[in-house]
Amino acid sequence: EGYGFWEKFYFKPGNLGYSVFDTAFAKIGVYICYDRHFPEGARILGLKGAEIVFNPSATVAGLSEYLWRLEQPAHAVANGYYVAAINRVGYEAPWNMGEFYGQSYLV
C-alpha cells in the first residue's frame, strides 16, 4: 500500500527557496502542483531568471479545473517566461479521488 499522490508523504518543508537551473537549453524552474495557486513563488522564479517553469501536477476535476486554465497563463505573462503545465490523466486505484483530467499544455 502506498500514499498515492499526497505530497506531504514525499516532501518535507524546506528553506532552500525556489531554485533555477541553468541547462544547455534554457534556465528552468520547477513549481510543484499546489504551489501554482500562489503568485509569490512564480514571481521569485522569474526574478531568478527562469525562462521555462515546469509545473507537474496531480489534479482532479472540480474548481481546480477552472484555475488550471487560468493561473499558469497568468504566471507566464506576469513573469515573462514559458510555463509547461503537466497534469496526469485518468483514475488511480485504490484511492479513487476522482478523475485526473489531463489537459497538459505549454504557454
N, C-alpha and C positions, 0 to 999 in steps of 0.2 A: 504494500500500500504506500502511496506517496502523498504529496501535499498539493498536487495539481499545479495551478499557476499562481498560487498565493505567494506573492513576493516576500512577505515577512518571514517565510521559512527558508529563503535562499539568500537574502541580503540583510546586512546589518546597517544601521545608520552610520554614516561616516562623516568625516570633516575634511575631506580632500577637495571639495568643491566640484566644479564641472570641468573636466579635462577636455582639451582639444588636441588631437593627434595629427602631426604633420606627416602625411603619407606621400608617396610618389605621384598621386593623382590629385589630391586636394587636402585641405585641412578639415578634419572631420570631428564632429562631436556626437555624443550619444545621449539621448533623453529617454529614460525608461518609462514605458507605459503610462502610469497615472501622473507622472511629472508634467505631462502635456497640459494639464489643467491650470498650470501656474506659469505666468509670464516671466518671473524673475530669472529662473534658470535658463530659459530660452534666450533671454537678453544677455546673460553672462557669457553663454556660448558665442553669441555674436560679437560681443566686446573682445573676446579672446581670439577672434579671427576665424571662427568656423565658416567654411564655405558650403558644407553639406552637413545636416544634422539627421541622424538616423533615429527613428522612434519606433522600436519594436514593441508590440502591444498584444495583450490577450483580452480583448474587449467584446462583450456580448451586447446584443440588441437592447434597445431602450433609449433613454435620454442620451446616453453616450454616443449613439449613432449620429445624432444631430451635431453634437460637439465635435465628433471625429472629422466631419467635413468642414467645420468652422475654425477650430483652434490652430491646426497646423498651417493652413494658408496664412492665417493672421501672424503666426510666428515668423514665417518666411518673409512676408512683406515688411513687417516691423523691424526685422533684424538683418535683412539683406543677404539671406542665404537660402539654399535649397533645403527642403525637408523631404526625406524618404520615410513615409508613414507606412509601417508594415503591421498588418493585423492578421491573426490566424483565422481559419475558416472551419465551419462545421461544428459538430458536437463532440464532447470528450467525456467518455465514461471513465470512472464511475461517478464523477462529480455532477454531471448534467446541470451545469449552472445556467444553461441557455445556449443559444446559437451564437458562435463566433461568426460575425458577419463578413469577414474579409475586407474588401474594399481598399486594399493597399494602393498607394499612389505616390507619385513624385510631384512636388510643387516647387 
